[in-house]
Amino acid sequence: MISFITLGMIIVSAVSAGIAIVVRERAGCATTIRRKPTQAISRTCSKTRFPNLCVDSLLQFPGSLNASEQDLVHISFNMTLRHFSQALYTTSLISPVRMDPQVRSAYDDCLELLEDSVDALSRSLSSVVPSKDGNDSKGVSSSHDVMTWLRSALTNHDTCTEGFEGVSGEVKDQMAARLKNLSELVSNCLSLFAAIGKDDFEGVVSVQNRRLLASGGENVDGEQQFSKWLGRKERQLLNTPVSAIQADILVSKDGNGTVKTINEAIKKASEHSTRQIIIYVKAGRYEEENLKVGMKKINLMFIGDGKGKTVISGGKSVFDNMTTFHTASFAATGAGFIARDMTFENWAGPTKHQAVALRVGADHAVVYRCNIIGYQDTLYVHSNRQFYRECDIYGMVDFIFGNAAVVLQNCIIYAREPMALQKNTITAQNRKDPNQNTDISIHASRILPTSGLVGTNSSFQTYVGRSCKLYSRTVVMMSYMSNHIHPRGWLQWNDTFTLDTLYYSEYNNNGPGAAIGQQIGWSRYRVITSEVEASKFTVEQFIYGSSWLPSTGVAFLAGLQI
């Protein structure tokens, strides 16, 4: 349950941070003063995707008439946070209303996603408002972080509204009213920060060396390096034998551990931990419904006994009258989430359609040497920055999907045998706004059929991806692609609305399924020939940003080459 006191503090903070929000009231009714936009407002809003909304919203703040373009970025962030905070508060008030299971699932998703967005926007606002002494007392990070948090808030809003598609009724109508214009407001913030703020604020938005971005990643033989978002302890843990690890919490089904269930372990872990909390999950099959590492549970590392040995399994699907977001067997939104040597599985089966095995919306997430097994919508790379290494991912329809900035490296991606009349689509990237720096980047991996699909290659078509959103973007680099890939390589959605705005590309792939997408004739599909262009989608340049590049350690390629 959302704390009303906490929400009130959030709204007050939104009002007081940076440029003050002024609301004039007389006799209990708000007084609207219509103002003419200044040249600064007009110039600023011309850079956004929704200029009329930008002008109208900025004119609500009397201080905007004397504000510079940089100040207007502050105001835009502040005002957007205020709207999200109010939406979260008013949305929480309708919780007691009776809802059918599908509507309740969508409603609960929205509460969680709105709370995550308020947190993301609060950090963004703090990052662009300098402290009184000119120093960054809160230790915030680079402009790349701000862009990440803004695009996460936008993705959260899209997921919230999509949950109500296909349902009707009073709750949906009330939610639509509460969520009105939120997506456009965040989009405008993205546009403004991209056009005005990134350079102007670089001196204000400083680079921090907090634990998640800890420095000290030394070169190893001049080639392999480890991410700076992992401190030395975490780098060692990713390669330390399980027998040598001193876990904070031991999960064992036989009762010989700290707790018997993973859910108990998550509850036991401290909130907002400043150090890595290690949860060792001993071998066994853990059938626990909808496990979730929430936003407050940061810096949790889950270590298992190996692929196929420690198995987290569930069978929820949209057939259970819940949203796709809600079906995940395991979900993580707490920053600094790490999983190693485990299997995440959703066994609902192909007839149940959308059924997520693993959903990750955690920033700076690492999934290492894990199996992720499902059918449709197996791996939901929902938002923020994520890295997958040496994972085996199984599925059929759109089985790697979402709107994170994600790199999958040295992974094996298996297409399974679909149902009759179905097609396999490996990726479905959900980028909706041109200013979102999101992408599914598959690097130095293998794309293969399962044994069940091998004998039916002529019967079923498998595509690398399909364009489910206007600005979908997927890149496959230096990977092996088997002959189960259809000669056209890529598939359009049910309409052609994305073909002039998507970005699908391949670079230096090999195998019979490589670089065949050039046959489709889309203007926005390309076989990359430039190493400079391909490097934009590597770990170094894509997930991190130039101010906090990875230094590597074991099993981590910062650039293109091994």
PADO-930233 format. One line per 8 residues: number of its first residue (from 1); their letters; for each residue x negated, y, z of C-alpha. Coordinates in pm, 1 decimal. Each point is the difference from the previous one (the first is absolute). Example, Ala and Ser with C-alpha at 12.3 -4.5 7.8 and 13.67 -1.06 7.14 Angstrom:
<nodes>
1> AS> -1230.0,-450.0,780.0 | -137.0,344.0,-66.0
</nodes>
This chain:
<nodes>
1> MISFITLG> 0.0,0.0,0.0 | -131.0,344.6,-92.3 | -53.2,222.4,302.0 | 210.3,315.4,-28.4 | -247.7,181.9,225.5 | -286.4,-99.6,-227.5 | 197.1,110.8,-302.7 | 72.0,332.0,161.8
9> MIIVSAVS> -370.1,50.5,65.6 | -77.8,-88.8,-362.5 | 245.7,257.8,-128.8 | -132.9,263.8,238.5 | -355.7,-80.4,-111.1 | 103.4,28.4,-362.9 | 145.3,338.8,70.6 | -299.0,134.1,188.4
17> AGIAIVVR> -288.4,-140.8,-206.3 | -166.0,230.9,-250.2 | 253.1,248.7,-136.2 | 293.7,39.4,237.1 | 343.2,-105.8,-115.7 | 255.1,274.4,59.5 | 371.0,-77.6,16.5 | 233.8,290.5,71.2
25> ERAGCATT> 329.8,-81.3,164.2 | 289.8,221.2,91.0 | 303.3,-121.8,193.7 | -105.6,-359.0,-54.6 | -17.5,29.7,-379.7 | -316.2,21.3,-210.0 | -45.6,325.0,-190.9 | -133.2,-46.8,-350.6
33> IRRKPTQA> -203.6,289.1,-136.8 | -46.6,-15.5,-373.0 | -345.0,121.4,-101.5 | -174.1,47.0,-328.9 | -311.1,-218.4,-37.4 | -335.9,169.2,4.5 | -252.8,-49.3,-277.0 | -192.8,-236.6,228.5
41> ISRTCSKT> 312.1,-214.4,54.0 | 83.0,-0.1,-370.4 | -356.3,-95.0,-95.5 | -16.8,-265.2,268.6 | 332.5,-160.7,-84.6 | -76.8,-3.5,-371.6 | -256.9,-268.7,80.6 | 261.8,-237.8,144.7
49> RFPNLCVD> 229.0,-254.0,-160.1 | 306.2,157.9,163.4 | -62.3,375.9,-17.9 | 354.8,114.6,81.3 | 6.9,-205.3,318.5 | -347.7,128.2,81.7 | 107.1,364.2,-30.1 | 325.1,-49.3,192.5
57> SLLQFPGS> -166.7,-191.1,282.9 | -291.3,240.4,38.2 | 234.6,299.0,7.0 | 159.9,-147.5,313.1 | -313.1,108.2,186.9 | -33.2,377.3,46.7 | -376.3,-33.9,34.3 | -22.6,-129.7,-353.4
65> LNASEQDL> 53.5,346.2,-148.3 | -341.0,110.4,129.5 | -172.9,-333.2,-46.5 | -290.9,-76.2,-228.2 | 8.7,-304.5,-225.6 | -208.6,-191.8,253.3 | 236.7,101.5,279.0 | 290.8,-121.2,-212.6
73> VHISFNMT> -152.4,-346.8,1.5 | 4.9,13.1,381.3 | 362.0,110.9,-8.2 | 98.5,-269.4,-248.0 | -154.4,-273.2,217.5 | 159.2,147.1,312.0 | 343.0,31.5,-154.6 | -12.6,-354.3,-143.7
81> LRHFSQAL> -96.5,-145.0,336.8 | 289.7,187.0,159.7 | 247.2,-144.5,-250.7 | -127.5,-354.2,53.5 | 11.7,41.0,378.0 | 358.1,120.8,-17.3 | 91.3,-287.4,-233.3 | -149.1,-250.9,243.3
89> YTTSLISP> 184.4,152.0,295.0 | 339.1,21.3,-170.1 | -40.9,-345.9,-153.0 | -64.7,-150.6,342.1 | 334.9,139.8,122.7 | 203.4,-233.2,-222.5 | -164.4,-315.7,132.6 | 310.2,-102.0,204.0
97> VRMDPQVR> 217.2,-7.6,-314.9 | 106.4,-351.0,-98.9 | -177.3,-115.0,-315.7 | -1.5,-319.5,-198.5 | -337.6,-184.9,-0.4 | -123.9,138.3,-332.4 | 80.9,359.5,91.6 | -152.0,-47.0,346.7
105> SAYDDCLE> -317.3,-134.7,-158.4 | -25.9,303.9,-230.4 | 77.5,235.1,289.2 | -264.9,-157.1,226.6 | -253.0,25.3,-282.7 | 73.0,370.2,-33.4 | -48.6,66.5,369.8 | -338.3,-171.9,-7.0
113> LLEDSVDA> -104.9,167.3,-324.1 | 111.5,347.2,111.1 | -196.4,-35.9,322.5 | -308.3,-106.2,-198.2 | 48.2,298.1,-230.8 | 27.0,246.4,288.3 | -329.6,-136.5,131.1 | -164.4,27.0,-344.7
121> LSRSLSSV> 127.4,354.0,-54.3 | -106.3,107.0,349.5 | -354.8,-113.1,-71.5 | 8.9,173.3,-337.8 | 116.2,327.1,152.9 | -262.6,-17.3,274.8 | -262.3,-51.3,-268.0 | 80.2,314.0,-196.9
129> VPSKDGND> 49.0,233.9,295.9 | -338.2,108.2,143.2 | -39.2,24.0,373.9 | -30.8,341.5,163.8 | -376.6,-35.9,44.9 | -44.0,-104.6,-361.7 | -100.4,-351.8,92.3 | 185.9,-319.9,-71.8
137> SKGVSSSH> 72.0,-89.9,357.0 | 225.8,-287.9,-91.7 | -266.4,-173.1,-205.0 | 203.2,-44.0,-314.4 | -144.9,-135.6,-318.8 | -38.6,99.5,-363.6 | 240.3,137.5,-257.7 | 24.0,-356.0,-130.5
145> DVMTWLRS> 164.4,-93.7,330.5 | 253.5,280.1,-34.1 | 93.7,-117.9,-348.7 | 30.6,-355.0,133.5 | 232.9,101.7,282.5 | 218.1,211.3,-228.8 | 37.6,-273.5,-259.1 | 78.3,-245.7,282.0
153> ALTNHDTC> 284.9,224.0,119.9 | 134.1,16.2,-355.0 | -19.5,-378.1,-38.4 | 175.4,-45.6,334.6 | 286.0,219.1,-114.7 | 35.3,-191.7,-326.9 | 8.9,-331.8,186.7 | 262.3,134.6,238.8
161> TEGFEGVS> 236.2,116.0,-274.6 | -52.4,-312.1,-209.7 | 119.4,-210.0,292.3 | 349.0,146.7,-42.0 | 24.6,-83.9,-369.7 | 283.5,-241.1,-66.1 | 189.8,85.5,318.9 | 272.4,255.1,65.7
169> GEVKDQMA> 181.2,153.0,291.8 | -13.8,274.4,259.7 | -349.5,-82.6,130.8 | -150.3,20.7,-347.3 | 173.6,335.0,-56.6 | -122.4,135.6,333.1 | -353.0,-116.6,-70.2 | 4.5,162.4,-343.6
177> ARLKNLSE> 94.0,331.2,162.7 | -276.3,-29.5,260.1 | -263.8,-98.5,-254.2 | 90.1,262.4,-258.9 | -298.8,176.2,-159.8 | -257.6,-175.8,220.1 | -165.3,-174.2,-293.3 | -20.2,323.5,-197.4
185> LVSNCLSL> -142.9,190.5,296.4 | -284.1,-250.2,44.4 | -60.7,-6.0,-373.8 | -38.3,377.3,8.1 | -248.1,-29.4,286.2 | -199.4,-246.1,-206.9 | 4.8,232.3,-299.2 | -104.4,302.6,204.8
193> FAAIGKDD> -280.5,-175.3,181.1 | -127.1,-154.2,-323.2 | 11.1,334.6,-183.2 | -95.1,242.7,277.1 | -93.5,-174.2,318.2 | -258.2,-265.8,-79.6 | -277.5,245.3,-81.5 | 109.7,288.7,219.5
201> FEGVVSVQ> 49.2,-219.6,306.3 | -311.7,-211.6,-31.8 | -171.0,224.0,252.4 | 293.0,-32.1,239.0 | 74.9,-367.4,-57.4 | -322.4,-140.2,133.7 | -156.0,-341.2,-23.4 | 20.5,-188.0,323.6
209> NRRLLASG> -186.2,-298.5,132.8 | 275.5,-151.3,207.3 | -6.8,-372.3,57.7 | 195.2,-96.6,-308.5 | -243.8,197.0,-214.2 | -307.4,-74.1,206.0 | -329.2,53.8,-173.3 | -293.6,-229.4,11.7
217> GENVDGEQ> 63.8,-231.9,-293.2 | -350.8,-72.5,-116.9 | -90.6,-137.4,-343.3 | -69.4,-368.5,-23.2 | -258.6,-86.3,-266.2 | 103.2,318.0,-179.8 | 311.5,-168.2,-135.3 | 279.7,-103.9,233.4
225> QFSKWLGR> 135.9,246.3,252.0 | 272.8,12.2,263.9 | 275.0,256.7,37.7 | -61.1,297.9,228.0 | 351.0,-46.6,130.2 | -136.2,-311.4,175.2 | -239.6,61.9,284.5 | -302.0,-225.3,57.7
233> KERQLLNT> 194.8,-219.6,242.4 | 278.9,-60.8,-252.4 | -248.5,-74.9,-277.2 | -162.6,-263.4,218.6 | 336.1,-147.0,99.1 | 105.0,-52.0,-360.3 | -289.4,-244.2,-36.5 | -37.7,-139.1,351.7
241> PVSAIQAD> 102.2,-364.7,52.9 | 325.2,-29.3,190.8 | -170.4,-195.2,277.8 | -221.1,300.6,76.5 | 278.2,260.3,13.5 | 112.3,138.1,335.4 | 369.5,65.0,-59.8 | 208.3,242.3,204.1
249> ILVSKDGN> 310.2,-212.3,-49.8 | 4.9,-371.2,-84.7 | 313.5,-142.3,-165.0 | 42.2,-376.1,34.9 | 318.8,-197.6,-49.8 | -113.1,-263.8,250.7 | -6.0,246.8,287.9 | -378.9,5.2,37.4
257> GTVKTINE> -28.6,364.3,-97.5 | 102.2,340.5,127.6 | 339.4,-31.4,-169.1 | 185.7,-258.3,-208.3 | 138.5,223.9,-271.2 | -132.0,271.5,-229.6 | 290.8,223.4,94.7 | -109.5,-13.6,364.0
265> AIKKASEH> -354.1,87.6,-105.1 | 115.2,305.9,-192.9 | 207.1,119.8,296.1 | -293.1,-56.4,235.5 | -240.2,207.9,-208.9 | -39.4,359.3,117.5 | 149.5,285.2,-199.2 | -228.2,258.4,-162.4
273> STRQIIIY> -308.9,-201.4,87.9 | -328.0,180.1,-63.7 | -186.5,-328.7,-37.7 | 56.5,-313.3,-205.8 | 234.7,-246.7,169.8 | -79.9,-354.8,-112.2 | 286.6,-248.0,-15.5 | -120.0,-353.3,-71.5
281> VKAGRYEE> 280.9,-221.6,-129.3 | -93.0,-367.1,30.3 | 91.0,-252.9,-267.8 | 368.6,-76.7,-26.8 | 315.9,95.9,-183.9 | 163.8,304.9,154.7 | 365.9,30.4,-100.8 | 93.2,334.1,150.8
289> ENLKVGMK> 251.4,233.8,-161.8 | -109.0,334.5,-141.6 | -325.0,52.9,188.4 | -104.9,364.0,-7.9 | -305.4,199.8,102.3 | 162.7,340.2,43.4 | -142.3,347.5,-53.5 | -109.9,35.1,363.9
297> KINLMFIG> -192.6,-327.3,-1.3 | -318.5,121.8,-161.7 | -336.5,-176.3,-32.1 | 133.7,-354.9,25.2 | -212.8,-276.9,-151.6 | 159.4,-342.7,-53.0 | -239.8,-291.3,-45.0 | 113.7,-352.0,-83.5
305> DGKGKTVI> -168.2,-337.4,-41.7 | 11.8,16.6,-378.3 | 225.7,-7.4,-304.3 | 264.1,-268.1,40.5 | -92.3,-53.9,365.3 | 142.8,307.2,170.7 | 330.5,54.6,-180.7 | 247.8,280.8,65.9
313> SGGKSVFD> 318.8,-105.7,-171.0 | 354.4,124.4,-49.2 | 292.0,-49.2,-231.5 | 194.3,325.8,-6.0 | 127.2,130.2,-333.7 | 245.5,248.8,-143.5 | 252.2,-286.0,4.2 | 10.4,52.5,376.7
321> NMTTFHTA> 163.7,340.1,-62.8 | -312.1,201.2,68.0 | -224.7,231.6,-196.6 | -316.5,-121.1,-170.9 | -195.7,215.8,247.4 | 161.4,-191.9,286.9 | -74.3,-351.1,-131.5 | -373.8,-1.1,71.7
329> SFAATGAG> -124.5,-297.6,199.0 | -271.3,231.5,132.7 | -18.0,379.3,-26.5 | -267.2,247.2,108.9 | 19.2,379.4,11.6 | -246.2,72.4,282.5 | -318.2,161.2,-134.8 | -315.8,-208.5,3.2
337> FIARDMTF> 182.6,-332.4,-44.2 | -234.8,-288.1,-86.7 | 86.5,-363.5,-72.5 | -252.6,-276.9,-61.0 | 19.4,-374.5,-70.7 | 378.3,-41.2,11.2 | 295.5,-92.4,-217.6 | 306.9,221.5,-35.8
345> ENWAGPTK> 293.5,-181.9,-156.0 | 363.5,48.5,-94.3 | 161.7,-333.7,-85.3 | 346.7,132.4,-94.8 | -54.7,-133.0,-352.2 | 63.3,129.8,-351.5 | 379.5,-17.1,18.6 | 1.9,251.9,287.9
353> HQAVALRV> -172.2,267.1,-213.7 | -170.3,283.0,196.7 | -176.5,-152.7,300.2 | -320.9,165.2,125.6 | -279.5,-198.5,164.1 | -218.8,297.1,101.2 | 85.2,370.3,4.7 | -272.8,254.3,75.3
361> GADHAVVY> 51.2,373.2,45.1 | -297.0,44.5,233.8 | -265.5,250.7,-96.3 | -353.7,-141.1,-21.7 | 129.3,-357.0,-10.4 | -227.8,-295.2,-75.2 | 123.8,-350.9,-85.0 | -290.3,-242.5,-32.1
369> RCNIIGYQ> -5.7,-369.4,-97.7 | 374.7,-45.6,31.9 | 268.1,-192.2,-189.9 | 312.8,198.8,-86.5 | 265.2,-237.8,-129.5 | 349.6,64.4,-129.6 | 212.5,12.5,-312.1 | 159.4,335.7,-82.4
377> DTLYVHSN> -152.0,311.6,164.9 | -267.3,-193.2,188.7 | -239.2,283.0,90.7 | 148.4,342.4,70.9 | -285.9,252.3,-10.5 | 237.2,266.2,120.2 | -209.2,313.2,64.6 | -327.7,155.3,115.6
385> RQFYRECD> -350.0,-143.8,-68.9 | -57.6,-374.1,-6.7 | -273.3,-248.0,-91.1 | 33.7,-374.6,-68.3 | -302.3,-224.1,-37.8 | -19.8,-373.0,-81.4 | 373.1,-50.0,37.3 | 214.9,-251.2,-189.3
393> IYGMVDFI> 336.0,149.7,-97.6 | 286.1,-213.9,-135.9 | 327.4,108.9,-157.0 | 227.4,40.0,-298.9 | 195.6,322.2,-48.1 | -160.1,338.1,89.4 | -199.0,-184.2,261.1 | -253.2,277.2,64.2
401> FGNAAVVL> 198.7,322.8,28.4 | 20.4,330.7,183.3 | -154.5,346.4,-5.3 | -321.8,-25.6,197.6 | -345.2,96.0,-115.0 | -124.7,-357.3,0.3 | -296.9,-194.4,-130.3 | 12.6,-378.3,-25.9
409> QNCIIYAR> -354.3,-126.8,-38.8 | -130.4,-354.6,-56.6 | 352.4,-132.3,42.3 | 176.9,-282.9,-183.9 | 347.3,91.0,-119.9 | 217.5,-301.9,-79.5 | 317.1,11.7,-209.8 | 249.6,-271.2,95.7
417> EPMALQKN> 262.4,-175.6,-209.0 | 309.4,225.3,-8.2 | 363.4,-94.3,-28.7 | 167.0,-59.9,-334.6 | 25.3,313.3,-217.6 | -233.6,191.6,230.6 | -329.2,168.1,-82.2 | -301.7,30.4,227.0
425> TITAQNRK> -113.1,355.5,71.6 | -308.3,23.3,216.3 | 13.2,369.2,95.7 | 270.8,264.2,30.8 | -163.3,325.6,104.5 | 240.6,257.4,147.2 | -163.5,337.7,-65.4 | 279.0,255.8,-39.8
433> DPNQNTDI> -175.1,335.5,17.2 | -287.5,110.6,-226.9 | -188.8,147.0,297.4 | -6.7,-328.2,191.6 | -348.2,-146.5,-24.6 | 124.5,-357.8,23.1 | -82.3,-306.4,-203.1 | -34.7,-377.3,8.8
441> SIHASRIL> -364.6,-58.2,-91.4 | -101.9,-361.9,-60.9 | -377.9,-27.9,-7.3 | -231.1,-297.4,-58.3 | 282.2,-246.7,55.8 | 158.8,-297.0,-178.6 | 356.3,-16.2,-131.0 | 99.6,-365.7,-35.3
449> PTSGLVGT> 305.2,-227.6,-28.8 | 85.1,-250.5,270.7 | -4.0,-367.4,-96.1 | 378.9,10.0,-18.0 | -11.9,271.2,-264.5 | -283.3,-146.4,-206.9 | 217.4,-258.1,-173.0 | 272.3,252.2,-74.9
457> NSSFQTYV> -202.3,285.0,-149.7 | 202.8,-13.3,-319.5 | 328.9,16.4,189.7 | -63.5,295.7,228.8 | -146.2,342.1,-67.2 | -243.2,161.7,243.3 | -85.3,371.1,-11.8 | -265.0,191.0,191.9
465> GRSCKLYS> 255.4,260.5,104.6 | 314.8,190.1,-76.6 | 79.2,365.3,39.1 | 264.5,29.8,268.0 | -52.2,372.5,74.4 | -60.6,305.5,-215.0 | -373.5,32.8,69.7 | -91.0,-366.0,57.8
473> RTVVMMSY> -375.9,-53.1,-5.7 | -194.9,-327.2,4.3 | -359.6,-70.4,-99.2 | -169.8,-339.3,-44.9 | -380.1,11.3,-11.0 | -274.8,-257.0,-47.1 | 242.1,-285.5,62.9 | 66.5,-338.0,-160.0
481> MSNHIHPR> 346.2,-37.4,-154.1 | 117.5,-346.5,-99.7 | 201.8,-92.2,-308.9 | 328.5,-3.9,190.8 | 16.3,378.7,-54.0 | 246.1,88.0,-276.8 | -164.4,143.9,-315.1 | 160.8,341.2,67.1
489> GWLQWNDT> -150.6,1.0,347.5 | 233.1,260.6,154.3 | 377.5,32.5,22.0 | 219.9,307.2,-1.9 | 294.4,37.0,239.1 | 353.7,-37.6,-127.9 | -34.1,337.7,-169.7 | -276.9,201.0,-161.7
497> FTLDTLYY> 9.4,287.1,249.2 | -351.8,-70.2,131.2 | -189.3,-50.8,-323.3 | -118.0,360.5,-38.2 | -107.0,42.3,363.1 | -138.1,-333.8,124.9 | -371.3,-86.0,5.6 | -97.8,-363.0,-63.5
505> SEYNNNGP> -358.0,-83.2,-81.4 | -261.2,-271.1,-14.1 | -376.1,20.0,22.2 | -259.4,-260.4,-89.7 | 220.8,-300.7,76.1 | -65.9,-347.9,-134.4 | 190.0,-318.4,-77.5 | 271.7,-78.6,-256.8
513> GAAIGQQI> 251.3,233.6,167.0 | -227.3,305.5,12.0 | 58.3,330.7,-182.7 | 292.6,-138.1,-196.7 | 236.9,271.4,118.5 | -128.7,217.2,-282.5 | 251.2,-182.9,-218.2 | 293.4,173.3,167.9
521> GWSRYRVI> -70.7,336.4,-165.8 | 84.7,217.6,302.8 | -167.2,339.2,-8.1 | -67.3,-16.6,374.2 | -165.1,-343.0,-5.9 | -373.0,-1.7,-56.2 | -299.6,-226.9,1.1 | -255.8,205.7,192.1
529> TSEVEASK> -340.9,16.4,-163.2 | -155.7,262.7,224.5 | -166.3,-105.9,322.8 | 64.2,350.4,135.4 | 375.4,-39.9,-49.2 | 5.6,-352.4,143.6 | -194.9,114.3,305.9 | 292.4,219.4,103.2
537> FTVEQFIY> 182.1,-316.4,108.5 | -277.0,-152.7,209.6 | -19.8,-19.8,377.3 | -242.0,292.2,12.4 | 194.1,250.8,-205.7 | 357.6,-116.9,33.0 | 68.9,-114.2,355.6 | -235.2,225.7,189.3
545> GSSWLPST> -81.7,328.5,-163.9 | -342.5,153.6,-46.3 | -33.9,132.9,356.4 | 30.1,-337.1,174.5 | -134.0,-254.8,-245.1 | -53.4,-355.0,104.1 | -335.0,-134.0,86.6 | 28.8,-369.4,-27.7
553> GVAFLAGL> -75.0,-314.3,169.9 | 97.4,-353.3,-79.6 | 250.7,-59.7,-278.5 | 76.9,357.8,-95.3 | -71.8,165.2,-334.5 | 7.8,378.3,12.9 | -35.1,50.5,-374.7 | 58.2,-203.7,-313.5
561> QI> -304.8,-222.2,-1.7 | -110.1,-279.5,228.9
</nodes>
